Amino acid sequence: AASRVEVSMPAVVEVESGGTARLECNFYTPGNVSYTYINWFYIDRTSQVRLCHITGDEVVEENTDYKGRLSVGEDKALFISRVTVQDARTFVCQVGAGSSGVGENRTELHIYKVPETPEIMANQGGVSVQSSQMPQIAQCVSRNGFPVPNITWHKNGERLQPEENVVKFANTRTRESSGLYTVTSTLFTHVTREDRNSLYHCTVHYWLRGQRKAMESRRVNITVFYPAEHVNLHVIPSSALVKEGDDVKLVCEADGNPAPVFSFYKRGLEDNWKDLTSLADTTTGVLNLHHVDKSSSGLYRCQTLDLDDLKQLEKDVELVVNYIEGVHVKMEPSSPLVEGDSVKLSCDAHSPVALDYQWNDEKGRKVGQGNHLFLSNLTFETSSNFSCKVMAPSVPGLERSKQVAVAVQGKPRIVSISSPLYVQQDEVVNLTCKAIAFPRPSVHWNINGTTHEYVENQHIASNLTVRVSRDLLRAGAMCRVSNALGVSEKHIQLLGESGNPDK
């Protein structure tokens, strides 16, 4: 058996800041005699400062910074409440047992404080791939940790290591008035154009109860500036579908960031290039052409200038404005046509694309397809106006029309007359005579009365208002229609009540 007092204590006790520390003091006395006193101390630099003195059930607390935060358990363990990082020191338990002497041991009190989740702030101004110095990517701050935590950096999930002229970290730590630490780390690294999609984050590492722990920040993306490597120029709508009168956009796109300055040109005669930049939006790279025509066709060029390295790129595109021009309609024979004749209509036009031809009459009805339209056995009733509609099937909406007049001449033909007409003597009646002719004929009656004429298409109608006399009843009336090509006349028979002309 031991001949002196033995004291056993845990080497280290860990407690979170703000919690309560329990410091055990287990002791053995020879022959299990009772202890005389127990003293608790803490070590301040090299000297020992007594916290309390225990005899029997009495605890005498010394006037130290710990006063009011101490208590002693039944097993003589010392409890320290509301611990702070300043309490991280060595505590000593001293046990006296009269003639058996004095024994003591010590415990290291470690205080930890889980740091706050790290805050990451990306470089708001953006970073250039052409930067000669390593640009700042982001800064990471973790507050109120103890002991001092450390920060690591990650790109796309991969941990970054310092590398001369490639990756650098600048770290600082600040001890707050609370004794807790705030650590700050700034990441500097060169970037490439692929890093426009890269995600960066930082991780704070700390110790908790002898285990290494970690907390990650959110992931951030930074704006990466890089010169354009390719430029593209295209026409909206597709060049194959552009027709005269359309509004056209020439859109220039470059794969640099920020977008370069755009300039537009059109090739003229003798390979001279006309500057159209004043008509374009140089920031978005769009050239608007309104109501294009045949002269708008040609080779257009977009040029980009990168203001960082003054590198210039260019791209050309051919604009074809589809058109139909020179629509011409020919009639054979072209000499005056008379009833019974035949005629051939021909239609031609010029265009860079294939054309279809369609013939319509004056009411818009389709009467033929193709370059030619044959009309035979012409009459006055044949439509006098035909139109040739020229269409480009490959360019929706591109079409032109031209009209031609087919005038059929002939002597008048009386087509309707109000005969026979049942009348009474002295009655006022309307006599009607309707004819068709070209050129326009004149109408004459062989009796006097009030006449009214009206014309509809090739038809001319004449109304004669007259009082029925005995002579008129007996002789009837004669309608005479004439033009330069001849005369037609018809008799109107008047019948009295009995059906006889003179009754």
TIBADREN-151932 format. One record per residue (C-alpha): residue in one letter; x, y, z. Coordinates in steps of 0.02 Angstrom, whole numbers, plus 50000, padded with zeros to 5 digits. Layout:
BEGIN
+------+-------+-------+-------+
: resn :    px :    py :    pz :
+------+-------+-------+-------+
:    A :     X :     Y :     Z :
...
+------+-------+-------+-------+
# end
This chain:
BEGIN
+------+-------+-------+-------+
: resn :    px :    py :    pz :
+------+-------+-------+-------+
:    A : 50000 : 50000 : 50000 :
:    A : 50055 : 50176 : 49963 :
:    S : 50129 : 50272 : 50109 :
:    R : 50075 : 50442 : 50046 :
:    V : 49922 : 50531 : 49975 :
:    E : 49890 : 50496 : 49790 :
:    V : 49784 : 50614 : 49682 :
:    S : 49723 : 50566 : 49507 :
:    M : 49645 : 50689 : 49385 :
:    P : 49609 : 50686 : 49197 :
:    A : 49750 : 50764 : 49100 :
:    V : 49633 : 50871 : 48993 :
:    V : 49454 : 50930 : 49012 :
:    E : 49368 : 51010 : 48860 :
:    V : 49218 : 51126 : 48879 :
:    E : 49126 : 51239 : 48756 :
:    S : 49135 : 51424 : 48793 :
:    G : 48985 : 51475 : 48899 :
:    G : 48964 : 51301 : 48973 :
:    T : 49010 : 51229 : 49144 :
:    A : 49176 : 51142 : 49174 :
:    R : 49185 : 50993 : 49294 :
:    L : 49360 : 50960 : 49361 :
:    E : 49373 : 50792 : 49451 :
:    C : 49490 : 50762 : 49597 :
:    N : 49503 : 50578 : 49646 :
:    F : 49621 : 50542 : 49792 :
:    Y : 49684 : 50396 : 49897 :
:    T : 49751 : 50410 : 50075 :
:    P : 49851 : 50272 : 50164 :
:    G : 49739 : 50168 : 50273 :
:    N : 49590 : 50263 : 50203 :
:    V : 49610 : 50396 : 50335 :
:    S : 49503 : 50550 : 50309 :
:    Y : 49576 : 50698 : 50219 :
:    T : 49616 : 50853 : 50321 :
:    Y : 49590 : 50984 : 50183 :
:    I : 49576 : 51007 : 49996 :
:    N : 49642 : 51161 : 49905 :
:    W : 49600 : 51207 : 49724 :
:    F : 49723 : 51320 : 49631 :
:    Y : 49750 : 51385 : 49458 :
:    I : 49922 : 51423 : 49387 :
:    D : 49947 : 51603 : 49335 :
:    R : 50106 : 51608 : 49235 :
:    T : 50224 : 51530 : 49365 :
:    S : 50132 : 51559 : 49529 :
:    Q : 49984 : 51465 : 49601 :
:    V : 49827 : 51562 : 49647 :
:    R : 49711 : 51477 : 49772 :
:    L : 49527 : 51471 : 49721 :
:    C : 49451 : 51386 : 49874 :
:    H : 49492 : 51289 : 50033 :
:    I : 49387 : 51138 : 50085 :
:    T : 49381 : 51064 : 50261 :
:    G : 49246 : 50938 : 50301 :
:    D : 49087 : 51008 : 50227 :
:    E : 49146 : 51188 : 50231 :
:    V : 49204 : 51274 : 50073 :
:    V : 49293 : 51441 : 50087 :
:    E : 49304 : 51534 : 49921 :
:    E : 49447 : 51653 : 49894 :
:    N : 49424 : 51827 : 49822 :
:    T : 49476 : 51792 : 49640 :
:    D : 49407 : 51823 : 49467 :
:    Y : 49315 : 51658 : 49486 :
:    K : 49214 : 51710 : 49638 :
:    G : 49029 : 51677 : 49608 :
:    R : 49063 : 51549 : 49471 :
:    L : 49132 : 51409 : 49579 :
:    S : 49046 : 51264 : 49667 :
:    V : 49107 : 51099 : 49741 :
:    G : 49018 : 50933 : 49718 :
:    E : 48995 : 50795 : 49846 :
:    D : 49143 : 50705 : 49767 :
:    K : 49244 : 50866 : 49791 :
:    A : 49246 : 50898 : 49602 :
:    L : 49262 : 51083 : 49559 :
:    F : 49128 : 51160 : 49446 :
:    I : 49164 : 51321 : 49352 :
:    S : 49011 : 51398 : 49267 :
:    R : 49002 : 51516 : 49117 :
:    V : 49177 : 51474 : 49060 :
:    T : 49266 : 51589 : 48938 :
:    V : 49422 : 51564 : 48836 :
:    Q : 49519 : 51655 : 48973 :
:    D : 49482 : 51502 : 49083 :
:    A : 49593 : 51394 : 48974 :
:    R : 49732 : 51363 : 49101 :
:    T : 49800 : 51231 : 49221 :
:    F : 49704 : 51189 : 49380 :
:    V : 49781 : 51100 : 49530 :
:    C : 49694 : 50994 : 49664 :
:    Q : 49795 : 50978 : 49826 :
:    V : 49740 : 50853 : 49959 :
:    G : 49813 : 50854 : 50138 :
:    A : 49791 : 50705 : 50256 :
:    G : 49882 : 50748 : 50417 :
:    S : 50031 : 50635 : 50451 :
:    S : 50005 : 50549 : 50283 :
:    G : 50065 : 50708 : 50202 :
:    V : 50003 : 50805 : 50050 :
:    G : 49968 : 50747 : 49871 :
:    E : 49921 : 50847 : 49716 :
:    N : 49888 : 50832 : 49530 :
:    R : 49835 : 50945 : 49388 :
:    T : 49712 : 50958 : 49243 :
:    E : 49726 : 51063 : 49083 :
:    L : 49560 : 51151 : 49051 :
:    H : 49536 : 51175 : 48865 :
:    I : 49399 : 51293 : 48804 :
:    Y : 49331 : 51277 : 48628 :
:    K : 49206 : 51381 : 48530 :
:    V : 49135 : 51319 : 48365 :
:    P : 49166 : 51460 : 48240 :
:    E : 49025 : 51539 : 48141 :
:    T : 48987 : 51475 : 47966 :
:    P : 49116 : 51555 : 47851 :
:    E : 49058 : 51703 : 47746 :
:    I : 49127 : 51714 : 47570 :
:    M : 49132 : 51873 : 47465 :
:    A : 49174 : 51855 : 47281 :
:    N : 49268 : 51990 : 47186 :
:    Q : 49126 : 52099 : 47123 :
:    G : 49227 : 52188 : 46989 :
:    G : 49270 : 52034 : 46887 :
:    V : 49440 : 51960 : 46843 :
:    S : 49534 : 51962 : 46678 :
:    V : 49624 : 51810 : 46606 :
:    Q : 49754 : 51933 : 46543 :
:    S : 49796 : 52002 : 46715 :
:    S : 49985 : 52003 : 46738 :
:    Q : 49970 : 51997 : 46928 :
:    M : 49873 : 51864 : 47021 :
:    P : 49699 : 51938 : 47042 :
:    Q : 49595 : 51925 : 47200 :
:    I : 49458 : 51795 : 47178 :
:    A : 49366 : 51799 : 47345 :
:    Q : 49383 : 51831 : 47531 :
:    C : 49326 : 51715 : 47670 :
:    V : 49291 : 51763 : 47852 :
:    S : 49251 : 51647 : 47998 :
:    R : 49209 : 51734 : 48162 :
:    N : 49216 : 51691 : 48347 :
:    G : 49310 : 51527 : 48352 :
:    F : 49427 : 51456 : 48483 :
:    P : 49559 : 51395 : 48475 :
:    V : 49617 : 51476 : 48311 :
:    P : 49531 : 51386 : 48165 :
:    N : 49607 : 51382 : 47992 :
:    I : 49533 : 51407 : 47818 :
:    T : 49560 : 51309 : 47657 :
:    W : 49506 : 51353 : 47479 :
:    H : 49420 : 51244 : 47349 :
:    K : 49380 : 51263 : 47164 :
:    N : 49246 : 51151 : 47090 :
:    G : 49260 : 51043 : 47246 :
:    E : 49450 : 51019 : 47230 :
:    R : 49560 : 51088 : 47368 :
:    L : 49682 : 51221 : 47308 :
:    Q : 49863 : 51218 : 47363 :
:    P : 49980 : 51367 : 47362 :
:    E : 50088 : 51371 : 47206 :
:    E : 50211 : 51507 : 47162 :
:    N : 50142 : 51630 : 47033 :
:    V : 49985 : 51523 : 47018 :
:    V : 49890 : 51513 : 47184 :
:    K : 49916 : 51619 : 47340 :
:    F : 49823 : 51638 : 47506 :
:    A : 49834 : 51791 : 47620 :
:    N : 49780 : 51747 : 47797 :
:    T : 49750 : 51856 : 47950 :
:    R : 49681 : 51822 : 48122 :
:    T : 49609 : 51942 : 48247 :
:    R : 49584 : 51911 : 48432 :
:    E : 49421 : 51990 : 48486 :
:    S : 49392 : 52068 : 48658 :
:    S : 49300 : 51908 : 48703 :
:    G : 49460 : 51810 : 48675 :
:    L : 49382 : 51723 : 48522 :
:    Y : 49468 : 51727 : 48354 :
:    T : 49409 : 51792 : 48187 :
:    V : 49508 : 51723 : 48040 :
:    T : 49511 : 51797 : 47866 :
:    S : 49584 : 51719 : 47709 :
:    T : 49597 : 51797 : 47535 :
:    L : 49621 : 51690 : 47380 :
:    F : 49728 : 51752 : 47235 :
:    T : 49745 : 51648 : 47077 :
:    H : 49757 : 51666 : 46888 :
:    V : 49600 : 51619 : 46789 :
:    T : 49562 : 51552 : 46616 :
:    R : 49406 : 51578 : 46509 :
:    E : 49344 : 51408 : 46571 :
:    D : 49336 : 51480 : 46747 :
:    R : 49181 : 51580 : 46698 :
:    N : 49088 : 51423 : 46755 :
:    S : 49199 : 51381 : 46904 :
:    L : 49129 : 51379 : 47081 :
:    Y : 49238 : 51429 : 47229 :
:    H : 49209 : 51398 : 47413 :
:    C : 49306 : 51403 : 47576 :
:    T : 49305 : 51283 : 47722 :
:    V : 49343 : 51324 : 47904 :
:    H : 49427 : 51184 : 48002 :
:    Y : 49422 : 51175 : 48194 :
:    W : 49447 : 51050 : 48337 :
:    L : 49305 : 50986 : 48443 :
:    R : 49334 : 50860 : 48584 :
:    G : 49492 : 50800 : 48501 :
:    Q : 49411 : 50779 : 48331 :
:    R : 49443 : 50883 : 48175 :
:    K : 49283 : 50963 : 48108 :
:    A : 49244 : 51070 : 47956 :
:    M : 49110 : 51193 : 47894 :
:    E : 49092 : 51249 : 47713 :
:    S : 49039 : 51417 : 47645 :
:    R : 48917 : 51438 : 47502 :
:    R : 48986 : 51422 : 47326 :
:    V : 49019 : 51578 : 47223 :
:    N : 49050 : 51613 : 47040 :
:    I : 49154 : 51759 : 46978 :
:    T : 49144 : 51862 : 46821 :
:    V : 49289 : 51817 : 46707 :
:    F : 49343 : 51937 : 46570 :
:    Y : 49425 : 51861 : 46416 :
:    P : 49452 : 51915 : 46236 :
:    A : 49346 : 51847 : 46094 :
:    E : 49418 : 51701 : 45997 :
:    H : 49276 : 51680 : 45871 :
:    V : 49149 : 51794 : 45790 :
:    N : 48990 : 51744 : 45699 :
:    L : 48874 : 51845 : 45587 :
:    H : 48702 : 51786 : 45535 :
:    V : 48546 : 51854 : 45452 :
:    I : 48372 : 51855 : 45531 :
:    P : 48261 : 51798 : 45449 :
:    S : 48365 : 51669 : 45356 :
:    S : 48447 : 51747 : 45204 :
:    A : 48357 : 51628 : 45086 :
:    L : 48188 : 51698 : 45141 :
:    V : 48224 : 51885 : 45131 :
:    K : 48117 : 51981 : 45007 :
:    E : 48100 : 52162 : 44955 :
:    G : 48012 : 52266 : 45086 :
:    D : 48066 : 52157 : 45232 :
:    D : 48152 : 52218 : 45390 :
:    V : 48314 : 52122 : 45413 :
:    K : 48431 : 52102 : 45561 :
:    L : 48615 : 52063 : 45544 :
:    V : 48668 : 51992 : 45713 :
:    C : 48853 : 51986 : 45756 :
:    E : 48905 : 51877 : 45903 :
:    A : 49076 : 51859 : 45984 :
:    D : 49128 : 51739 : 46121 :
:    G : 49223 : 51868 : 46225 :
:    N : 49175 : 51946 : 46391 :
:    P : 49136 : 52086 : 46398 :
:    A : 49067 : 52095 : 46222 :
:    P : 49187 : 52188 : 46108 :
:    V : 49148 : 52344 : 46008 :
:    F : 49059 : 52296 : 45847 :
:    S : 49077 : 52382 : 45677 :
:    F : 48980 : 52346 : 45517 :
:    Y : 49027 : 52369 : 45334 :
:    K : 48956 : 52331 : 45162 :
:    R : 49063 : 52294 : 45011 :
:    G : 49040 : 52415 : 44869 :
:    L : 49114 : 52430 : 44696 :
:    E : 49299 : 52396 : 44672 :
:    D : 49306 : 52312 : 44843 :
:    N : 49275 : 52475 : 44936 :
:    W : 49190 : 52447 : 45104 :
:    K : 49055 : 52567 : 45160 :
:    D : 49046 : 52595 : 45349 :
:    L : 48869 : 52559 : 45415 :
:    T : 48916 : 52567 : 45600 :
:    S : 48811 : 52723 : 45628 :
:    L : 48655 : 52621 : 45586 :
:    A : 48698 : 52482 : 45710 :
:    D : 48688 : 52455 : 45896 :
:    T : 48874 : 52432 : 45929 :
:    T : 48848 : 52364 : 46105 :
:    T : 48730 : 52222 : 46059 :
:    G : 48804 : 52191 : 45886 :
:    V : 48641 : 52212 : 45788 :
:    L : 48625 : 52301 : 45621 :
:    N : 48443 : 52337 : 45573 :
:    L : 48402 : 52357 : 45388 :
:    H : 48226 : 52425 : 45356 :
:    H : 48125 : 52393 : 45197 :
:    V : 48267 : 52309 : 45103 :
:    D : 48268 : 52308 : 44914 :
:    K : 48372 : 52234 : 44775 :
:    S : 48511 : 52359 : 44809 :
:    S : 48525 : 52297 : 44989 :
:    S : 48597 : 52131 : 44926 :
:    G : 48782 : 52108 : 44946 :
:    L : 48924 : 52058 : 45061 :
:    Y : 48916 : 52125 : 45239 :
:    R : 49057 : 52120 : 45365 :
:    C : 49058 : 52127 : 45555 :
:    Q : 49220 : 52178 : 45638 :
:    T : 49256 : 52164 : 45825 :
:    L : 49389 : 52257 : 45923 :
:    D : 49440 : 52196 : 46096 :
:    L : 49487 : 52350 : 46198 :
:    D : 49602 : 52249 : 46312 :
:    D : 49723 : 52181 : 46184 :
:    L : 49664 : 52279 : 46029 :
:    K : 49642 : 52112 : 45940 :
:    Q : 49526 : 52121 : 45789 :
:    L : 49414 : 51984 : 45720 :
:    E : 49296 : 51990 : 45571 :
:    K : 49161 : 51887 : 45485 :
:    D : 49068 : 51909 : 45320 :
:    V : 48894 : 51857 : 45266 :
:    E : 48808 : 51870 : 45099 :
:    L : 48635 : 51950 : 45102 :
:    V : 48522 : 51904 : 44957 :
:    V : 48363 : 52007 : 44941 :
:    N : 48242 : 51909 : 44833 :
:    Y : 48136 : 52012 : 44714 :
:    I : 48021 : 52004 : 44564 :
:    E : 48039 : 52141 : 44435 :
:    G : 47995 : 52178 : 44255 :
:    V : 47824 : 52094 : 44258 :
:    H : 47766 : 52107 : 44076 :
:    V : 47605 : 52047 : 43998 :
:    K : 47588 : 52029 : 43808 :
:    M : 47428 : 52001 : 43710 :
:    E : 47426 : 51919 : 43537 :
:    P : 47348 : 51978 : 43429 :
:    S : 47353 : 52151 : 43503 :
:    S : 47241 : 52228 : 43370 :
:    P : 47059 : 52260 : 43412 :
:    L : 46968 : 52098 : 43453 :
:    V : 46793 : 52058 : 43396 :
:    E : 46670 : 51930 : 43458 :
:    G : 46721 : 51754 : 43405 :
:    D : 46907 : 51793 : 43403 :
:    S : 47040 : 51702 : 43506 :
:    V : 47185 : 51780 : 43601 :
:    K : 47346 : 51722 : 43686 :
:    L : 47407 : 51811 : 43844 :
:    S : 47589 : 51790 : 43894 :
:    C : 47668 : 51841 : 44059 :
:    D : 47853 : 51859 : 44101 :
:    A : 47953 : 51925 : 44249 :
:    H : 48132 : 51927 : 44312 :
:    S : 48191 : 51858 : 44480 :
:    P : 48343 : 51768 : 44553 :
:    V : 48227 : 51627 : 44611 :
:    A : 48106 : 51512 : 44518 :
:    L : 47935 : 51586 : 44483 :
:    D : 47757 : 51522 : 44464 :
:    Y : 47622 : 51610 : 44362 :
:    Q : 47435 : 51616 : 44393 :
:    W : 47296 : 51702 : 44295 :
:    N : 47141 : 51778 : 44377 :
:    D : 46989 : 51863 : 44304 :
:    E : 46926 : 52032 : 44363 :
:    K : 46825 : 51948 : 44502 :
:    G : 46983 : 51867 : 44570 :
:    R : 46939 : 51692 : 44511 :
:    K : 47083 : 51583 : 44453 :
:    V : 47067 : 51548 : 44267 :
:    G : 47239 : 51479 : 44222 :
:    Q : 47413 : 51426 : 44274 :
:    G : 47581 : 51452 : 44189 :
:    N : 47657 : 51585 : 44078 :
:    H : 47518 : 51580 : 43948 :
:    L : 47329 : 51597 : 43948 :
:    F : 47227 : 51554 : 43792 :
:    L : 47054 : 51631 : 43771 :
:    S : 46948 : 51573 : 43625 :
:    N : 46778 : 51620 : 43553 :
:    L : 46780 : 51789 : 43638 :
:    T : 46616 : 51873 : 43678 :
:    F : 46564 : 52036 : 43757 :
:    E : 46534 : 51934 : 43914 :
:    T : 46718 : 51880 : 43923 :
:    S : 46800 : 51967 : 44072 :
:    S : 46878 : 52128 : 44010 :
:    N : 47021 : 52130 : 44138 :
:    F : 47140 : 51986 : 44175 :
:    S : 47285 : 51989 : 44298 :
:    C : 47446 : 51889 : 44296 :
:    K : 47502 : 51847 : 44473 :
:    V : 47688 : 51805 : 44485 :
:    M : 47742 : 51709 : 44640 :
:    A : 47907 : 51641 : 44711 :
:    P : 47865 : 51475 : 44798 :
:    S : 48031 : 51470 : 44890 :
:    V : 48006 : 51643 : 44966 :
:    P : 47837 : 51652 : 45056 :
:    G : 47748 : 51816 : 45025 :
:    L : 47851 : 51869 : 44874 :
:    E : 47729 : 51905 : 44731 :
:    R : 47685 : 52038 : 44601 :
:    S : 47534 : 52064 : 44485 :
:    K : 47503 : 52149 : 44319 :
:    Q : 47335 : 52180 : 44236 :
:    V : 47291 : 52175 : 44053 :
:    A : 47130 : 52235 : 43971 :
:    V : 47049 : 52118 : 43843 :
:    A : 46925 : 52229 : 43752 :
:    V : 46808 : 52133 : 43634 :
:    Q : 46734 : 52249 : 43501 :
:    G : 46576 : 52222 : 43401 :
:    K : 46414 : 52295 : 43341 :
:    P : 46277 : 52306 : 43472 :
:    R : 46177 : 52155 : 43522 :
:    I : 46009 : 52187 : 43605 :
:    V : 45996 : 52060 : 43746 :
:    S : 45829 : 52103 : 43824 :
:    I : 45676 : 52206 : 43783 :
:    S : 45506 : 52230 : 43869 :
:    S : 45398 : 52153 : 43733 :
:    P : 45257 : 52111 : 43718 :
:    L : 45188 : 52233 : 43845 :
:    Y : 45006 : 52237 : 43903 :
:    V : 44946 : 52416 : 43923 :
:    Q : 44793 : 52529 : 43928 :
:    Q : 44770 : 52686 : 43826 :
:    D : 44827 : 52845 : 43916 :
:    E : 44925 : 52740 : 44041 :
:    V : 45104 : 52797 : 44080 :
:    V : 45223 : 52650 : 44051 :
:    N : 45411 : 52610 : 44056 :
:    L : 45485 : 52532 : 43901 :
:    T : 45655 : 52447 : 43926 :
:    C : 45791 : 52406 : 43799 :
:    K : 45955 : 52325 : 43854 :
:    A : 46105 : 52295 : 43739 :
:    I : 46287 : 52246 : 43745 :
:    A : 46422 : 52323 : 43635 :
:    F : 46598 : 52394 : 43628 :
:    P : 46637 : 52533 : 43595 :
:    R : 46493 : 52602 : 43698 :
:    P : 46340 : 52622 : 43589 :
:    S : 46203 : 52753 : 43587 :
:    V : 46019 : 52709 : 43607 :
:    H : 45878 : 52795 : 43512 :
:    W : 45690 : 52774 : 43520 :
:    N : 45572 : 52812 : 43375 :
:    I : 45449 : 52901 : 43490 :
:    N : 45467 : 53043 : 43612 :
:    G : 45468 : 53021 : 43801 :
:    T : 45579 : 53036 : 43950 :
:    T : 45734 : 52925 : 43938 :
:    H : 45853 : 52866 : 44073 :
:    E : 46012 : 52767 : 44035 :
:    Y : 46129 : 52667 : 44145 :
:    V : 46285 : 52563 : 44107 :
:    E : 46342 : 52404 : 44195 :
:    N : 46500 : 52317 : 44133 :
:    Q : 46478 : 52305 : 43944 :
:    H : 46288 : 52322 : 43957 :
:    I : 46190 : 52481 : 43921 :
:    A : 46008 : 52494 : 43968 :
:    S : 45884 : 52630 : 43919 :
:    N : 45714 : 52661 : 44001 :
:    L : 45584 : 52761 : 43905 :
:    T : 45439 : 52833 : 44004 :
:    V : 45291 : 52874 : 43890 :
:    R : 45100 : 52896 : 43892 :
:    V : 45011 : 52766 : 43785 :
:    S : 44920 : 52848 : 43636 :
:    R : 44810 : 52763 : 43508 :
:    D : 44951 : 52778 : 43380 :
:    L : 45079 : 52703 : 43499 :
:    L : 44962 : 52563 : 43543 :
:    R : 44938 : 52524 : 43359 :
:    A : 45117 : 52545 : 43296 :
:    G : 45223 : 52495 : 43449 :
:    A : 45396 : 52566 : 43483 :
:    M : 45566 : 52540 : 43403 :
:    C : 45732 : 52532 : 43502 :
:    R : 45886 : 52567 : 43398 :
:    V : 46062 : 52536 : 43466 :
:    S : 46216 : 52588 : 43365 :
:    N : 46403 : 52610 : 43373 :
:    A : 46542 : 52630 : 43243 :
:    L : 46533 : 52444 : 43202 :
:    G : 46348 : 52430 : 43166 :
:    V : 46166 : 52446 : 43217 :
:    S : 46040 : 52333 : 43303 :
:    E : 45856 : 52371 : 43323 :
:    K : 45705 : 52285 : 43398 :
:    H : 45519 : 52319 : 43401 :
:    I : 45418 : 52326 : 43562 :
:    Q : 45239 : 52266 : 43536 :
:    L : 45102 : 52346 : 43643 :
:    L : 44942 : 52248 : 43674 :
:    G : 44776 : 52322 : 43733 :
:    E : 44654 : 52238 : 43855 :
:    S : 44583 : 52121 : 43722 :
:    G : 44757 : 52072 : 43666 :
:    N : 44740 : 52176 : 43505 :
:    P : 44856 : 52321 : 43472 :
:    D : 44715 : 52446 : 43440 :
:    K : 44590 : 52403 : 43575 :
+------+-------+-------+-------+
# end
